[in-house]
């Protein structure tokens, strides 16, 4: 069928091979290994010359179907599903880095992402160059012949910063550097990463895609748009595969050696979750915008940060890149850390928990939890404030969420 909608395409993507029992949902193949009719066929599969499955740490029919669905709706060249968002980030960056290379990025990152760049990769001889990605001249000054990637979150968590993706992509193309973006806060199809020059998209499928925190997962989405012959580490892979060099090396070497492939059961649950992705996102994001507007009127809340608000400094750019609803996460500031703790302890409906985009609304004090092991100086450099609360909006009614917040807000003195 031609010219069918996203929702319809998502529901009716055929299996690669017919199911023996004509199951409407892709079966869960828990098998670890797969039998071959001949030694020759086994050799072809292990050497990657056929798509036959040989071992479920490398490929699996249920996981592949999930990958196929994501590829179909994103118009990507290749999709690899891993067992967490952090696995997706680490596999993607390890595919590109080498001792002496550097990654230009922002200090406004999720805590473990920052730690991976600052500590884990540093031990391997890779430098993280933290700069203001909203200052294009500063970005240009940080990029050099050893820069292997520009990396960012499309909307930073919890700072809610938005950088100009097309401008960063232009810098990357000029300097032969790919743009890698973690787009977890706004999912496809509401954000079309390829249209904004993103070469590699990273998604924590634990969030919206899983269908309500049913399972952990991460996605590496390769759009096949970058000329990898310009990459110091990937140019040797380009001979036989051309612009497929990134995914080829990642799947044949990094992914196989690290062993972080998505499990079949998680792939099954996330395939089902994708079927309601659009409905859930629209409800959650619309509620988030409504709630953000109403929270601006609440006495005791010092400020509300959501890029969908008209007075937000990133609103115009956010609307151009993400549309009317830039995700279902907002932050707001109270008077102090003590006020934040008092507020959290009084909540009756909203759950005190980490994670984002569960069906239930979740709330957390980032400075004492996600960034709790960081020094105050590091938190300050990342603009993680002790006064900030992060709220992931679920499927509840706006009035119910607002009422819970109102009864928990510390009384003004």
N, C-alpha and C positions, 0 to 999 in steps of 0.2 A: 504493500500500500504506500502511496505517495502522499506527501503533504498532510500527514496525520499529526495530531497534537502531541505535546510532550506526555500528557497523562496517558493517552492511548498507546503511544509507543512504549512507554514504561510497562504497561500491563501485558502487552502482546508480543514481546520479543521472543522468537522461537528458540528452542534448545538447539545446541549444535548437533546432537544426535537424538532421534526420537526415543521417548521413554517407553519401555515395554508395556507399561500399564496405562499409558496416556494420562499420567498425572498432570493436573493443572498447575501445581506448584512444583518447582524443581526439587527432586528428591535430595536428601542429604546423603552424600557418599562419604561414609566414615572410613572407607578403606584406606589403608596406609600405602599398599603397593598394588600393582596391576600386572596381570599376566600377559605375556606376549606369545604369539604363535610361533615366531622364529627368532633366532639369535640376531639375524639381520635387522628385523623390525625393532628389537630391543636397542641395538646400537644406534639406529636412526633416531629413536626417541630420546635416548640419553644424551646424544650429541646435539639435540635441538633442531634436527632437520625435519621432524614431523611434530604435529601438535598432540600426539598421543601422550597420555599421562603415564608416568613411571613411578613417581613417589610423591606423596601428598605434602611433603615439606616444600616441594618445588612447584607443582601444580595439582589442582584437584577439580573435578567436574563441577561441583557445587560452587566453589569459589570462582572458577572461571565464568560461570554463568552470571554471577554477581558483577564481575569485572566487565563482562560483555554488555550488561545493562547500563552500567555507568558510561562505558565508551559510546554506546549508541546515543545516549541523551546529551553527552557533552561534545560530541563530534571530535573525540580525541583519537590520536593514533594508537596509544597504548595505555592501559590502566593496570596497576598492580595493587592488590589488596593485601594489607598487612595487619598485624594483630593489635595495633594502636596507632593513634596519631603521631606519637613520638617515634614509633618504628618507621612511619612514613617519612618523617623529617630526617631521621638519622640515615636511613637507606638512601634517600635522595642526595643528601649532602656528601655522604661518603663516596658516592658514585663520581662526584666532581672534584673532590679535594685531593691534595697531595702535600707532602711536607714542603713548606715554603709558600704555599698559596694563602689567599685571604678571602674572606667573605665580607662584603659591605652590607651592613644591616643596621637596625635601630635598637637602642636599648629598651624600647617599649615592646617587650616580648613576654609571653607566658613564661613562668618561672623555670620550668624544666628545659624549655627551648633555650632560654638565656644561659642556663648552666651548661647545656650540651655545647653551645658555641663557645662560651667563655672558658670552660674547664676541660671538657672531654676532648674536643677537637684541638684545643691548645696543646694538650699533652702529645698529640700526634703531629705537632708542628704546623698547625693551621691557625692563622690569626683571624679573630673576629674584629672588624673595624666598625665600632659603634658610632653612628653619626645621626644627624637629624635628616631623615629621609624626605621631609617636607621642604628642605633647603637644597635645591637642585645643584647649586654651585658647590655646596659642601659635599654632596654625593660625588660629583665629578672629581673633586680634589682627592677623594679617597680611593677611587678606582685606578688601578694600574695594571701592568702586564701580567701580574700574578693573581689578579682578582678572578676567582672562578665562579662567583655568583653574586647577584644582589638578591637578598632575602628579606621578606617582610611579612607581617600579618596585614590583611586587607583592612580590617578594623582592629586596632590593637586592644588587647585584653590585659588589664582593665582600663587603660588610659583613654580608649575610644578615639585614637588618632587615625586620620585617613590621609594617605599619601596619593599623589597623582600617578596612577599606574602607567598611563601612556607615556608620560614624561620620563619615568624611570626606565620603561622599556626602550625608549629612544636612546637614553644614555647607554643602556646595556648593548643595544645593537651597534652603536658607534664604536664601543670599546670591545666588542666581541665577548660580551658577558651575558649569560642567560638571566632572566628575571624569574625568580621562584617565589610564589605567594601561597601562604597559608590562608585559605578562604573560608575557614570553618564557620565564621560568624554569619555569613550569608551564603546559603547553599545554591548549587545549580538547581533549577534553571533561572533563578532570580539574579544571579550574577554570572555573566558569561565571560570567564577569565580570558579566553582566547581573543575576544574582541578588544581587550585592553592591553594586549601585548604580553600577557603572561605565557612563558614557555613551559614551565612545570608548575602545576597546581597541586597543593597538598591539602587534604581534607581529613579531619578527624571524623570518621563515619560513626563513631560512638555517639555523636551528638544528634542532629536532626535525623540522619539517615536510619539509625538503628530502630527508630520507631518508638522512642520512649525509654532510652537507657537499657535496652534489652541485652546489649553486647558491646564489647570493645572492638574497635577496628580503625584502620587508617587507609587512605588512598593516595597513591602517586599517579597523577594524571599527566601524561606526556602528550603535548599537542603536535609534536613533530615539526615545530616551527623554527627551531634554532639550527644554525649551521654548525654542527659539532666538530667540523674540521678546524674550526677556530679555537677549539678547546685543547689546552696542552695535554690533558689527561685522556681525552676521548678521541683525538684525531687519529690515533692508530686503529680505532675501532671503525672508522668511517669507510675504509676501503670496501668491505663487502656489504655494509648496511646503510651507508650514508647518514641521513638525518635521524635514523633510528638508533644511532650509536648509544645515546643515553640509556634508553630502555633495554637495549641489548646487553650492555655491560651490567646494568643494575640487576637484570633478571638472571643472567648467566653467571655472574660472579658475586656481587655484593649481597643480593637477596638470598642466593643459595648458601653462601658462607655464613651469613648471620643467622639465618633460620627463623625469621619472624613472620612467616606467611599466616594469613588469616585462617582460622579453623573452619571446617565445613558447617558446623552448627551456627557459628556467628554469621557466616555468609548467607545461610538460609534465612536467619532472622532479619538481616539487613536488606536482603532482597525483598522480603515482605514489607519492611519499613519504608523502602523507597516508593512503594505503591501508594502510600498516603502522605508522602513527603510534602507535596504541594498544599494539600488541605491543612495539614498541621502547621506548616510554616505561616501560611496566610493568617490563620487564627492567632497564633502566638505573636507574630510580628505586629499585627493590627492592635492587639491588646497592649503590647509593649509601647507603641506610640501613644495610644490613648492614656495609658497609665503615666507615661513620662510627662505628658501635658498636664495631667491633674496633680502630679506630685510637685510641679513647679509652684502650685498654689498652697502647699501645705506648710504651715508655720512649724518651724523646727528643722526643716530641711534646708541646708545652706545653698545647695546647688544640685541640679540634675544634669547628667551627661548622657545624651543620646543623640546621635547624628541626624536622626529624623526630625528633631526639633528645629524650627525655623531660625531660632536665634543661636544655634550651635555654630561655632566657627568653621566647622567642616561640612555644614549642611549642603551647600551648593555642590561641592565636589562629591559628597556622598550620594546625593540624589542622581548626579550624572552617572555614577558608577554602579549604584545598587538599587536605584529606584526609590519609590516612596517609603518602603519598609526595609531599613538597613539592619535586619536581624531582630532577635528577641532577647537581647541583653542590654541592660542599662546600668548605670551607676549613679549613686547620689551620695552627697557628703553631709555628715552631721557635724556637731560642734567639736567632737574629740573622739579619741579611741575609746574612752570610757563610755561615752554616749552611744557609740556603735555597739559595744558589748551589751549594755543595758537594753538597747533596742532589740538586738538579736534574741536575747533571753526572754523577751516578752511576746515574741511571735507565737501565734497559735495555729495558723494555717500554712504559711510559707515554711518550707523545710530548710533547716540549717544543714546544708550539705554542699559538697563540691559537685562538679560536672555542670554542663550547659545543655539546655534545650531538651530536658526531660519533659514528659507530659505534665509533671508537677512543677510548680514554681520552686526554685532553689535559691538560697541566699548565703552569702559568705563575706567574711571580712578578709580581703586578700592579703593585707600587710602581715597579719598574724598567722596565716595559714599557708597559702601558695608561696608567699615570699617570707615565711616565718623564719627560715634558716639563714636568710640573708642579713647582712649588717644594715644598720640604719643608713649608713652612707651609701651603700649600694641601692637600697630601696629609694633613697632620695634621688640618686642619679637616674633611676628608672621611672621617676615620678609616680611611685606607688605610695599613696598617702595613708596615714593612720586614720584619717577621718572618712575614708571611702568604703562604701558598701557596694557589693556587686549583686545584682538581681537577674537571674535567668527566668524569664516569664514563661509559664506553662499554658495549659488549656483552661484554666479557671476563668470565671467571669471577672471583668475589671473591678466591679464594685466589691467583690469578695476580697480581692487582693488589696485594694485601697483601704477597706475597713480594717483589715488585719494590720496594715502598716500604720494607720492612724492611731489605733489603740496602743501600739507599741512605741510610738515616737515619744521621746522624753519631753516632759512638760517644759515650756520656756520659763526661764526664771525672771 
